[in-house]
């Protein structure tokens, strides 16, 4: 947990609602997923409201610009990993079907336009050299509204696969997708979207000319758009695994690398034009002190054959969050977070919301004590990893970060 973090008291709620562990309620409306269902939590409230329980791997929930409506997608056929989706809008009282049973683009989110329409992607069966062709639509947030085609010339490249035997990676994919946190938005300059692997190869597609311009030579990922939608921040990785923070002026397409004291994992904009980024350092080895027998048991859980040397290292990571002011001055917001990696980050007003993925200590313990076996590891290992949502008051120097929700994923905070 982050330095100075305080744990709230767990409160068991009735009617199968999620269990909250709160120090204080959120300062804004918060959407989140728990036990595979989508909920919202109102400011000052400790009672979540159920929005939808349709089995869905990624709800892609996002609040409208005026914070009154929540758009999301749900599986249209009851299958958690189905490509067929229904676009819905929850108005605080009920959820309305907006577009039903369309084929989604894998890992691609939805978003609101500034004038209150919803932008979404529909996958077509056509493939060209640049990838799979997509149709991009906007639609009013009203039942029965007719979708309006923005473009049928947008493509998404293939190559978004991958696998891991580490459950912390599974939790990270739930929060951020396979290729980094994806972003789509229709701006005055064109469509900003990841043109490969859901979160990777950020690009600007000019819908009025069908011109595609990748950012940072096609290397920009984990994009974040400024409040005025004129600047885009993102990460560029190198062959050594280090990342740089890059800001793009969408009007001029000028790119600028912003110096950082640490290697960024994720970046978001502050309301005042500042940037906040998370970073990670290796703070220890979770396998230190294990016997040869225990190392073999754990290696078997990783899928390492008996005739291959055992794994002797599993990093225990520590997270920090830093702020870069508009003048380039960098300061530390929080440090010492005992977590595998960052989940999501979002600034609303003077509050930073952040989710973290726990280190693998509980997973290692469950493997070694026999709770997890080769037969149940795939199904049960994810239960040993925890995603926790925190809030930090940015208006108060040295503010104490607090837990908002335990074991909650895919959060989206209302407001900007």
C-alpha positions as a LaTeX table, in Angstrom:
\begin{tabular}{lrrr}
\hline
Residue & $x$ (\AA) & $y$ (\AA) & $z$ (\AA) \\
\hline
Unk1 & 0.00 & 0.00 & 0.00 \\
Unk2 & 1.09 & 3.53 & $-0.64$ \\
Unk3 & 3.05 & 5.39 & 2.01 \\
Unk4 & 0.80 & 6.71 & 4.77 \\
Unk5 & $-2.21$ & 4.77 & 3.44 \\
Unk6 & $-4.93$ & 4.06 & 5.95 \\
Unk7 & $-7.23$ & 1.06 & 5.91 \\
Unk8 & $-10.92$ & 1.57 & 6.38 \\
Unk9 & $-13.13$ & $-0.80$ & 8.34 \\
Unk10 & $-14.81$ & $-3.48$ & 6.26 \\
Unk11 & $-18.57$ & $-3.27$ & 6.25 \\
Unk12 & $-20.63$ & $-6.27$ & 5.17 \\
Unk13 & $-23.65$ & $-5.14$ & 3.19 \\
Unk14 & $-26.91$ & $-7.02$ & 2.80 \\
Unk15 & $-28.66$ & $-8.20$ & $-0.37$ \\
Unk16 & $-25.42$ & $-9.56$ & $-1.86$ \\
Unk17 & $-24.05$ & $-6.08$ & $-2.45$ \\
Unk18 & $-20.25$ & $-5.71$ & $-2.55$ \\
Unk19 & $-18.28$ & $-5.46$ & 0.64 \\
Unk20 & $-16.74$ & $-2.01$ & 1.02 \\
Unk21 & $-13.65$ & $-1.07$ & 2.96 \\
Unk22 & $-13.76$ & 2.69 & 3.16 \\
Unk23 & $-12.00$ & 5.45 & 5.03 \\
Unk24 & $-14.17$ & 8.04 & 3.31 \\
Unk25 & $-16.75$ & 7.81 & 0.49 \\
Unk26 & $-15.69$ & 8.96 & $-2.98$ \\
Unk27 & $-15.91$ & 12.66 & $-3.80$ \\
Unk28 & $-17.72$ & 11.93 & $-7.05$ \\
Unk29 & $-19.90$ & 9.26 & $-8.63$ \\
Unk30 & $-17.88$ & 6.10 & $-9.07$ \\
Unk31 & $-18.59$ & 3.11 & $-11.29$ \\
Unk32 & $-16.81$ & $-0.17$ & $-10.60$ \\
Unk33 & $-17.03$ & $-3.93$ & $-11.10$ \\
Unk34 & $-17.14$ & $-6.44$ & $-8.29$ \\
Unk35 & $-18.04$ & $-10.14$ & $-8.45$ \\
Unk36 & $-18.48$ & $-9.70$ & $-12.23$ \\
Unk37 & $-21.30$ & $-7.16$ & $-11.79$ \\
Unk38 & $-21.31$ & $-3.42$ & $-12.52$ \\
Unk39 & $-22.14$ & $-1.02$ & $-9.68$ \\
Unk40 & $-22.11$ & 2.67 & $-8.96$ \\
Unk41 & $-21.39$ & 4.46 & $-5.71$ \\
Unk42 & $-22.69$ & 7.94 & $-5.03$ \\
Unk43 & $-20.72$ & 10.63 & $-3.16$ \\
Unk44 & $-21.21$ & 10.39 & 0.63 \\
Unk45 & $-22.83$ & 6.97 & 0.19 \\
Unk46 & $-21.62$ & 3.59 & 1.38 \\
Unk47 & $-24.34$ & 1.60 & $-0.41$ \\
Unk48 & $-23.51$ & 0.52 & $-3.97$ \\
Unk49 & $-26.23$ & 0.50 & $-6.59$ \\
Unk50 & $-26.39$ & $-2.47$ & $-8.96$ \\
Unk51 & $-26.35$ & $-1.37$ & $-12.60$ \\
Unk52 & $-25.94$ & $-4.65$ & $-14.49$ \\
Unk53 & $-24.97$ & $-8.24$ & $-13.77$ \\
Unk54 & $-24.73$ & $-9.60$ & $-17.31$ \\
Unk55 & $-21.55$ & $-11.72$ & $-17.50$ \\
Unk56 & $-19.05$ & $-9.41$ & $-19.22$ \\
Unk57 & $-15.26$ & $-9.44$ & $-19.19$ \\
Unk58 & $-14.96$ & $-5.67$ & $-19.71$ \\
Unk59 & $-17.88$ & $-3.29$ & $-19.19$ \\
Unk60 & $-15.88$ & $-0.29$ & $-20.50$ \\
Unk61 & $-18.02$ & 1.96 & $-18.31$ \\
Unk62 & $-17.59$ & 5.71 & $-18.81$ \\
Unk63 & $-19.55$ & 8.69 & $-17.46$ \\
Unk64 & $-21.17$ & 11.31 & $-19.65$ \\
Unk65 & $-19.63$ & 14.82 & $-19.72$ \\
Unk66 & $-22.32$ & 16.10 & $-17.35$ \\
Unk67 & $-21.88$ & 13.07 & $-15.02$ \\
Unk68 & $-25.57$ & 12.14 & $-15.21$ \\
Unk69 & $-25.34$ & 8.99 & $-17.33$ \\
Unk70 & $-23.11$ & 5.93 & $-17.45$ \\
Unk71 & $-22.48$ & 4.28 & $-20.81$ \\
Unk72 & $-21.19$ & 0.70 & $-20.89$ \\
Unk73 & $-21.25$ & $-2.50$ & $-22.93$ \\
Unk74 & $-22.55$ & $-5.88$ & $-21.82$ \\
Unk75 & $-22.35$ & $-9.28$ & $-23.48$ \\
Unk76 & $-25.38$ & $-9.71$ & $-25.67$ \\
Unk77 & $-25.61$ & $-13.49$ & $-25.46$ \\
Unk78 & $-24.83$ & $-14.21$ & $-21.81$ \\
Unk79 & $-21.26$ & $-15.36$ & $-22.52$ \\
Unk80 & $-18.61$ & $-13.52$ & $-20.50$ \\
Unk81 & $-16.05$ & $-13.35$ & $-23.32$ \\
Unk82 & $-18.51$ & $-12.93$ & $-26.19$ \\
Unk83 & $-17.68$ & $-10.61$ & $-29.10$ \\
Unk84 & $-21.36$ & $-9.73$ & $-29.36$ \\
Unk85 & $-22.22$ & $-6.71$ & $-27.24$ \\
Unk86 & $-25.09$ & $-4.44$ & $-26.34$ \\
Unk87 & $-24.37$ & $-0.77$ & $-25.75$ \\
Unk88 & $-26.30$ & 0.47 & $-22.73$ \\
Unk89 & $-26.81$ & 3.69 & $-20.79$ \\
Unk90 & $-27.73$ & 3.85 & $-17.12$ \\
Unk91 & $-29.49$ & 7.10 & $-16.16$ \\
Unk92 & $-29.38$ & 6.65 & $-12.40$ \\
Unk93 & $-32.65$ & 4.73 & $-12.33$ \\
Unk94 & $-32.62$ & 2.23 & $-15.16$ \\
Unk95 & $-30.37$ & 0.85 & $-17.89$ \\
Unk96 & $-31.51$ & 1.40 & $-21.47$ \\
Unk97 & $-30.44$ & $-0.63$ & $-24.51$ \\
Unk98 & $-29.02$ & 1.78 & $-27.07$ \\
Unk99 & $-27.44$ & $-0.51$ & $-29.69$ \\
Unk100 & $-28.08$ & $-4.23$ & $-29.46$ \\
Unk101 & $-26.13$ & $-7.27$ & $-30.55$ \\
Unk102 & $-23.22$ & $-5.74$ & $-32.48$ \\
Unk103 & $-19.79$ & $-7.31$ & $-32.97$ \\
Unk104 & $-17.30$ & $-5.41$ & $-30.89$ \\
Unk105 & $-13.66$ & $-4.74$ & $-31.66$ \\
Unk106 & $-11.62$ & $-6.80$ & $-29.20$ \\
Unk107 & $-10.41$ & $-4.69$ & $-26.28$ \\
Unk108 & $-11.68$ & $-1.44$ & $-27.78$ \\
Unk109 & $-13.47$ & 0.87 & $-25.32$ \\
Unk110 & $-16.34$ & 3.29 & $-25.83$ \\
Unk111 & $-16.41$ & 6.98 & $-25.00$ \\
Unk112 & $-18.58$ & 10.08 & $-24.95$ \\
Unk113 & $-18.19$ & 12.99 & $-27.31$ \\
Unk114 & $-18.24$ & 16.48 & $-25.85$ \\
Unk115 & $-21.80$ & 17.01 & $-27.10$ \\
Unk116 & $-23.11$ & 13.92 & $-25.30$ \\
Unk117 & $-23.06$ & 11.24 & $-27.97$ \\
Unk118 & $-21.40$ & 7.83 & $-27.56$ \\
Unk119 & $-18.65$ & 6.70 & $-29.92$ \\
Unk120 & $-18.08$ & 2.98 & $-30.43$ \\
Unk121 & $-16.41$ & 0.53 & $-32.84$ \\
Unk122 & $-18.01$ & $-2.33$ & $-34.77$ \\
Unk123 & $-15.77$ & $-5.06$ & $-36.22$ \\
Unk124 & $-16.28$ & $-6.11$ & $-39.83$ \\
Unk125 & $-15.16$ & $-9.41$ & $-41.41$ \\
Unk126 & $-12.85$ & $-7.56$ & $-43.83$ \\
Unk127 & $-9.07$ & $-7.70$ & $-43.42$ \\
Unk128 & $-6.54$ & $-5.65$ & $-45.39$ \\
Unk129 & $-2.79$ & $-5.16$ & $-45.03$ \\
Unk130 & $-3.28$ & $-2.56$ & $-42.27$ \\
Unk131 & $-5.46$ & $-4.93$ & $-40.25$ \\
Unk132 & $-9.14$ & $-5.57$ & $-39.62$ \\
Unk133 & $-11.47$ & $-2.93$ & $-40.97$ \\
Unk134 & $-13.74$ & $-1.25$ & $-38.43$ \\
Unk135 & $-16.84$ & 0.86 & $-38.55$ \\
Unk136 & $-16.93$ & 3.80 & $-36.15$ \\
Unk137 & $-20.29$ & 5.15 & $-35.06$ \\
Unk138 & $-21.74$ & 7.82 & $-32.81$ \\
Unk139 & $-25.18$ & 7.51 & $-31.29$ \\
Unk140 & $-27.41$ & 9.54 & $-28.99$ \\
Unk141 & $-27.82$ & 8.18 & $-25.47$ \\
Unk142 & $-31.48$ & 7.34 & $-26.00$ \\
Unk143 & $-33.28$ & 4.07 & $-26.61$ \\
Unk144 & $-34.09$ & 3.65 & $-30.29$ \\
Unk145 & $-31.58$ & 6.29 & $-31.41$ \\
Unk146 & $-30.20$ & 5.70 & $-34.92$ \\
Unk147 & $-26.39$ & 5.26 & $-35.01$ \\
Unk148 & $-24.50$ & 7.61 & $-37.35$ \\
Unk149 & $-21.54$ & 6.22 & $-39.28$ \\
Unk150 & $-18.39$ & 8.28 & $-38.72$ \\
Unk151 & $-16.07$ & 6.15 & $-40.87$ \\
Unk152 & $-15.75$ & 2.66 & $-42.30$ \\
Unk153 & $-12.06$ & 3.13 & $-43.19$ \\
Unk154 & $-10.53$ & 2.68 & $-39.72$ \\
Unk155 & $-8.33$ & $-0.38$ & $-39.22$ \\
Unk156 & $-6.88$ & $-2.17$ & $-36.21$ \\
Unk157 & $-3.77$ & $-4.30$ & $-36.63$ \\
Unk158 & $-3.52$ & $-7.83$ & $-35.32$ \\
Unk159 & $-1.09$ & $-9.16$ & $-32.74$ \\
Unk160 & $-2.88$ & $-8.52$ & $-29.46$ \\
Unk161 & $-2.46$ & $-12.03$ & $-28.10$ \\
Unk162 & $-0.25$ & $-13.17$ & $-25.28$ \\
Unk163 & $-0.39$ & $-15.37$ & $-22.23$ \\
Unk164 & 0.95 & $-15.53$ & $-18.71$ \\
Unk165 & 0.92 & $-17.98$ & $-15.83$ \\
Unk166 & 1.09 & $-15.09$ & $-13.35$ \\
Unk167 & $-2.33$ & $-14.07$ & $-11.95$ \\
Unk168 & $-1.15$ & $-10.50$ & $-11.29$ \\
Unk169 & $-0.88$ & $-10.14$ & $-15.06$ \\
Unk170 & $-4.44$ & $-11.40$ & $-15.45$ \\
Unk171 & $-5.64$ & $-8.72$ & $-13.04$ \\
Unk172 & $-3.65$ & $-6.08$ & $-14.90$ \\
Unk173 & $-5.28$ & $-7.08$ & $-18.20$ \\
Unk174 & $-8.71$ & $-6.69$ & $-16.61$ \\
Unk175 & $-7.81$ & $-3.13$ & $-15.64$ \\
Unk176 & $-5.87$ & $-2.04$ & $-18.70$ \\
Unk177 & $-6.25$ & $-4.49$ & $-21.56$ \\
Unk178 & $-3.51$ & $-6.50$ & $-23.22$ \\
Unk179 & $-1.57$ & $-3.70$ & $-24.91$ \\
Unk180 & $-1.88$ & $-0.87$ & $-22.40$ \\
Unk181 & $-4.85$ & 1.22 & $-21.30$ \\
Unk182 & $-6.86$ & 1.91 & $-24.49$ \\
Unk183 & $-8.40$ & 5.28 & $-25.35$ \\
Unk184 & $-10.70$ & 6.39 & $-28.15$ \\
Unk185 & $-12.03$ & 9.91 & $-28.67$ \\
Unk186 & $-13.42$ & 11.98 & $-31.51$ \\
Unk187 & $-11.62$ & 15.31 & $-31.29$ \\
Unk188 & $-11.66$ & 18.43 & $-33.44$ \\
Unk189 & $-8.56$ & 17.03 & $-35.14$ \\
Unk190 & $-9.84$ & 13.53 & $-35.84$ \\
Unk191 & $-10.25$ & 10.19 & $-34.12$ \\
Unk192 & $-7.63$ & 9.32 & $-31.50$ \\
Unk193 & $-7.42$ & 5.57 & $-31.06$ \\
Unk194 & $-5.03$ & 2.62 & $-30.60$ \\
Unk195 & $-4.45$ & 1.20 & $-34.08$ \\
Unk196 & $-2.99$ & $-2.09$ & $-32.90$ \\
Unk197 & $-3.42$ & $-4.43$ & $-29.92$ \\
Unk198 & $-6.18$ & $-2.43$ & $-28.20$ \\
Unk199 & $-3.85$ & $-0.17$ & $-26.19$ \\
Unk200 & $-0.89$ & 0.14 & $-28.55$ \\
Unk201 & 0.27 & 2.20 & $-31.55$ \\
Unk202 & $-1.74$ & 5.31 & $-30.79$ \\
Unk203 & $-2.75$ & 7.16 & $-33.93$ \\
Unk204 & $-4.84$ & 10.03 & $-35.26$ \\
Unk205 & $-7.30$ & 9.12 & $-38.00$ \\
Unk206 & $-8.57$ & 12.20 & $-39.80$ \\
Unk207 & $-12.14$ & 11.20 & $-40.59$ \\
Unk208 & $-12.51$ & 13.98 & $-43.14$ \\
Unk209 & $-9.55$ & 12.80 & $-45.27$ \\
Unk210 & $-9.02$ & 9.13 & $-44.25$ \\
Unk211 & $-5.43$ & 10.00 & $-43.32$ \\
Unk212 & $-3.85$ & 7.89 & $-40.56$ \\
Unk213 & $-0.93$ & 9.38 & $-38.63$ \\
Unk214 & 0.68 & 7.23 & $-35.90$ \\
Unk215 & 2.07 & 9.05 & $-32.88$ \\
Unk216 & 5.75 & 8.69 & $-31.96$ \\
Unk217 & 6.53 & 6.60 & $-35.03$ \\
Unk218 & 3.85 & 4.14 & $-34.04$ \\
Unk219 & 5.21 & 3.55 & $-30.53$ \\
Unk220 & 2.84 & 5.60 & $-28.36$ \\
Unk221 & 0.66 & 3.60 & $-25.94$ \\
Unk222 & $-1.35$ & 4.18 & $-22.73$ \\
Unk223 & $-2.72$ & 7.45 & $-24.06$ \\
Unk224 & $-4.43$ & 10.14 & $-22.00$ \\
Unk225 & $-6.24$ & 13.17 & $-23.42$ \\
Unk226 & $-6.15$ & 16.60 & $-21.79$ \\
Unk227 & $-9.41$ & 18.19 & $-20.67$ \\
Unk228 & $-9.43$ & 20.60 & $-23.61$ \\
Unk229 & $-8.69$ & 17.70 & $-26.01$ \\
Unk230 & $-5.81$ & 19.58 & $-27.57$ \\
Unk231 & $-2.95$ & 17.60 & $-26.04$ \\
Unk232 & $-2.29$ & 13.91 & $-25.79$ \\
Unk233 & 0.10 & 12.22 & $-23.36$ \\
Unk234 & 1.36 & 8.68 & $-23.65$ \\
Unk235 & 4.27 & 6.31 & $-23.14$ \\
Unk236 & 7.01 & 5.19 & $-25.51$ \\
Unk237 & 9.03 & 2.10 & $-24.61$ \\
Unk238 & 12.57 & 1.18 & $-25.63$ \\
Unk239 & 14.28 & $-2.17$ & $-26.16$ \\
Unk240 & 15.59 & $-2.13$ & $-22.57$ \\
Unk241 & 12.10 & $-1.98$ & $-21.10$ \\
Unk242 & 12.27 & 1.68 & $-20.10$ \\
Unk243 & 9.47 & 4.11 & $-20.94$ \\
Unk244 & 9.44 & 7.81 & $-21.75$ \\
Unk245 & 6.60 & 10.28 & $-21.33$ \\
Unk246 & 5.63 & 11.98 & $-24.60$ \\
Unk247 & 3.11 & 14.80 & $-25.13$ \\
Unk248 & 1.59 & 15.49 & $-28.55$ \\
Unk249 & 0.00 & 18.76 & $-29.65$ \\
Unk250 & $-2.94$ & 17.50 & $-31.71$ \\
Unk251 & $-3.25$ & 20.75 & $-33.66$ \\
Unk252 & 0.37 & 20.92 & $-34.81$ \\
Unk253 & 1.29 & 17.23 & $-34.25$ \\
Unk254 & 4.43 & 18.45 & $-32.47$ \\
Unk255 & 5.77 & 15.82 & $-30.08$ \\
Unk256 & 7.74 & 16.57 & $-26.94$ \\
Unk257 & 9.44 & 14.14 & $-24.57$ \\
Unk258 & 8.89 & 15.20 & $-20.96$ \\
Unk259 & 11.81 & 14.41 & $-18.61$ \\
Unk260 & 10.83 & 12.22 & $-15.66$ \\
Unk261 & 12.80 & 11.09 & $-12.63$ \\
Unk262 & 11.37 & 7.57 & $-12.92$ \\
Unk263 & 10.20 & 5.29 & $-15.73$ \\
Unk264 & 6.44 & 5.84 & $-16.12$ \\
Unk265 & 3.94 & 2.99 & $-16.08$ \\
Unk266 & 0.87 & 5.12 & $-16.76$ \\
Unk267 & 0.03 & 8.81 & $-17.09$ \\
Unk268 & $-3.05$ & 11.01 & $-16.63$ \\
Unk269 & $-3.76$ & 14.74 & $-16.87$ \\
Unk270 & $-4.63$ & 16.94 & $-13.92$ \\
Unk271 & $-7.37$ & 19.53 & $-14.13$ \\
Unk272 & $-4.74$ & 22.32 & $-14.17$ \\
Unk273 & $-2.75$ & 20.87 & $-17.07$ \\
Unk274 & $-0.26$ & 19.05 & $-14.88$ \\
Unk275 & 0.63 & 15.40 & $-15.48$ \\
Unk276 & 0.58 & 12.56 & $-12.97$ \\
Unk277 & 2.44 & 9.34 & $-13.59$ \\
Unk278 & 2.95 & 6.08 & $-11.73$ \\
Unk279 & 6.23 & 4.19 & $-11.59$ \\
Unk280 & 7.50 & 0.95 & $-10.10$ \\
Unk281 & 10.69 & $-0.24$ & $-8.45$ \\
Unk282 & 11.71 & $-3.72$ & $-7.38$ \\
Unk283 & 11.71 & $-3.81$ & $-3.58$ \\
Unk284 & 12.32 & $-7.49$ & $-2.86$ \\
Unk285 & 11.99 & $-11.11$ & $-3.91$ \\
Unk286 & 8.91 & $-13.04$ & $-2.79$ \\
Unk287 & 10.75 & $-16.35$ & $-3.20$ \\
Unk288 & 13.62 & $-15.51$ & $-0.86$ \\
Unk289 & 14.04 & $-18.14$ & 1.85 \\
Unk290 & 12.06 & $-20.90$ & 0.16 \\
Unk291 & 13.44 & $-24.43$ & 0.27 \\
Unk292 & 14.38 & $-26.33$ & $-2.87$ \\
Unk293 & 11.19 & $-28.34$ & $-2.52$ \\
Unk294 & 9.08 & $-25.20$ & $-2.21$ \\
Unk295 & 10.77 & $-23.63$ & $-5.22$ \\
Unk296 & 9.96 & $-26.73$ & $-7.25$ \\
Unk297 & 6.34 & $-26.64$ & $-6.10$ \\
Unk298 & 6.03 & $-23.02$ & $-7.09$ \\
Unk299 & 7.81 & $-23.60$ & $-10.41$ \\
Unk300 & 5.33 & $-26.36$ & $-11.21$ \\
Unk301 & 2.52 & $-23.85$ & $-10.66$ \\
Unk302 & 4.24 & $-21.62$ & $-13.22$ \\
Unk303 & 4.20 & $-24.46$ & $-15.70$ \\
Unk304 & 7.95 & $-25.11$ & $-15.55$ \\
Unk305 & 8.74 & $-28.78$ & $-16.37$ \\
Unk306 & 10.48 & $-30.94$ & $-13.75$ \\
Unk307 & 13.63 & $-31.26$ & $-15.85$ \\
Unk308 & 14.06 & $-27.46$ & $-16.09$ \\
Unk309 & 15.76 & $-25.38$ & $-13.34$ \\
Unk310 & 13.37 & $-23.88$ & $-10.81$ \\
Unk311 & 12.30 & $-20.27$ & $-10.75$ \\
Unk312 & 14.09 & $-18.45$ & $-7.93$ \\
Unk313 & 12.73 & $-14.95$ & $-8.28$ \\
Unk314 & 9.35 & $-13.25$ & $-8.14$ \\
Unk315 & 9.65 & $-9.51$ & $-7.70$ \\
Unk316 & 7.92 & $-7.69$ & $-4.88$ \\
Unk317 & 7.31 & $-4.25$ & $-6.37$ \\
Unk318 & 6.86 & $-0.83$ & $-4.86$ \\
Unk319 & 4.85 & 1.91 & $-6.58$ \\
Unk320 & 5.10 & 5.69 & $-6.51$ \\
Unk321 & 3.07 & 8.52 & $-8.03$ \\
Unk322 & 4.63 & 11.77 & $-9.20$ \\
Unk323 & 3.31 & 15.09 & $-10.48$ \\
Unk324 & 4.82 & 17.16 & $-13.27$ \\
Unk325 & 3.62 & 20.76 & $-13.19$ \\
Unk326 & 3.02 & 22.77 & $-16.34$ \\
Unk327 & 6.46 & 24.34 & $-15.93$ \\
Unk328 & 8.11 & 20.91 & $-15.83$ \\
Unk329 & 8.73 & 20.85 & $-12.08$ \\
Unk330 & 8.38 & 17.32 & $-10.69$ \\
Unk331 & 7.22 & 16.43 & $-7.18$ \\
Unk332 & 6.36 & 13.20 & $-5.39$ \\
Unk333 & 2.70 & 12.61 & $-4.52$ \\
Unk334 & 3.00 & 9.18 & $-2.86$ \\
Unk335 & 5.62 & 6.47 & $-2.59$ \\
Unk336 & 6.19 & 3.05 & $-1.08$ \\
Unk337 & 3.08 & 1.42 & $-2.54$ \\
Unk338 & 3.34 & $-2.33$ & $-1.93$ \\
Unk339 & 1.82 & $-3.45$ & $-5.23$ \\
Unk340 & 2.67 & $-5.42$ & $-8.33$ \\
Unk341 & 1.66 & $-2.61$ & $-10.68$ \\
Unk342 & $-0.72$ & 0.23 & $-11.26$ \\
Unk343 & $-4.27$ & $-0.46$ & $-12.38$ \\
Unk344 & $-6.02$ & 2.73 & $-13.46$ \\
Unk345 & $-5.54$ & 6.43 & $-12.72$ \\
Unk346 & $-7.98$ & 9.31 & $-13.08$ \\
Unk347 & $-8.02$ & 12.88 & $-11.79$ \\
Unk348 & $-11.36$ & 14.51 & $-11.03$ \\
Unk349 & $-11.04$ & 18.06 & $-9.73$ \\
Unk350 & $-8.64$ & 17.91 & $-6.81$ \\
Unk351 & $-8.88$ & 14.15 & $-6.31$ \\
Unk352 & $-6.66$ & 11.47 & $-7.82$ \\
Unk353 & $-8.27$ & 8.04 & $-8.05$ \\
Unk354 & $-5.93$ & 5.12 & $-8.54$ \\
Unk355 & $-6.21$ & 1.34 & $-8.47$ \\
Unk356 & $-3.35$ & $-1.02$ & $-7.68$ \\
Unk357 & $-2.76$ & $-4.72$ & $-8.28$ \\
Unk358 & $-1.43$ & $-6.55$ & $-5.24$ \\
Unk359 & 1.93 & $-8.27$ & $-5.16$ \\
Unk360 & 1.90 & $-12.07$ & $-5.39$ \\
Unk361 & 2.51 & $-12.92$ & $-1.73$ \\
Unk362 & $-0.95$ & $-14.46$ & $-1.26$ \\
Unk363 & $-0.57$ & $-16.41$ & $-4.48$ \\
Unk364 & 2.78 & $-17.86$ & $-3.43$ \\
Unk365 & 1.36 & $-18.80$ & $-0.02$ \\
Unk366 & $-1.67$ & $-20.50$ & $-1.58$ \\
Unk367 & 0.56 & $-22.54$ & $-3.90$ \\
Unk368 & 2.86 & $-23.64$ & $-1.09$ \\
Unk369 & 0.14 & $-24.56$ & 1.42 \\
Unk370 & $-1.74$ & $-26.65$ & $-1.13$ \\
Unk371 & $-4.76$ & $-24.36$ & $-1.52$ \\
Unk372 & $-3.82$ & $-24.08$ & $-5.19$ \\
Unk373 & $-2.95$ & $-27.21$ & $-7.10$ \\
Unk374 & $-2.11$ & $-27.88$ & $-10.76$ \\
Unk375 & $-5.75$ & $-28.88$ & $-11.20$ \\
Unk376 & $-7.34$ & $-25.71$ & $-9.82$ \\
Unk377 & $-4.59$ & $-23.10$ & $-10.23$ \\
Unk378 & $-5.96$ & $-21.63$ & $-13.44$ \\
Unk379 & $-9.47$ & $-21.25$ & $-12.03$ \\
Unk380 & $-8.56$ & $-20.15$ & $-8.50$ \\
Unk381 & $-5.22$ & $-18.32$ & $-8.64$ \\
Unk382 & $-6.89$ & $-15.04$ & $-9.62$ \\
Unk383 & $-8.72$ & $-15.01$ & $-6.28$ \\
Unk384 & $-5.40$ & $-14.49$ & $-4.48$ \\
Unk385 & $-4.75$ & $-11.19$ & $-6.27$ \\
Unk386 & $-6.53$ & $-8.03$ & $-5.13$ \\
Unk387 & $-7.33$ & $-4.80$ & $-6.95$ \\
Unk388 & $-7.77$ & $-1.86$ & $-4.59$ \\
Unk389 & $-9.06$ & 1.64 & $-5.38$ \\
Unk390 & $-7.61$ & 4.62 & $-3.53$ \\
Unk391 & $-8.27$ & 8.34 & $-3.55$ \\
Unk392 & $-5.76$ & 11.11 & $-2.87$ \\
Unk393 & $-6.69$ & 14.70 & $-2.04$ \\
Unk394 & $-4.40$ & 16.72 & $-4.31$ \\
Unk395 & $-5.39$ & 20.05 & $-2.79$ \\
Unk396 & $-3.87$ & 19.14 & 0.57 \\
Unk397 & $-0.08$ & 18.79 & 0.71 \\
Unk398 & 1.07 & 15.42 & 2.07 \\
Unk399 & $-2.50$ & 14.19 & 1.91 \\
Unk400 & $-3.13$ & 10.72 & 3.28 \\
Unk401 & $-4.33$ & 8.37 & 0.49 \\
Unk402 & $-7.31$ & 6.31 & 1.56 \\
Unk403 & $-8.96$ & 3.13 & 0.39 \\
Unk404 & $-12.25$ & 3.69 & $-1.37$ \\
Unk405 & $-12.95$ & 0.09 & $-2.41$ \\
Unk406 & $-11.32$ & $-3.28$ & $-1.90$ \\
Unk407 & $-11.44$ & $-6.00$ & $-4.56$ \\
Unk408 & $-13.07$ & $-3.71$ & $-7.12$ \\
Unk409 & $-11.98$ & $-3.35$ & $-10.73$ \\
Unk410 & $-12.57$ & $-1.25$ & $-13.86$ \\
Unk411 & $-13.41$ & 1.92 & $-11.97$ \\
Unk412 & $-14.58$ & 5.07 & $-13.72$ \\
Unk413 & $-14.99$ & 8.34 & $-11.85$ \\
Unk414 & $-17.51$ & 10.94 & $-12.99$ \\
Unk415 & $-16.35$ & 14.43 & $-13.84$ \\
Unk416 & $-13.15$ & 15.89 & $-15.22$ \\
\hline
\end{tabular}
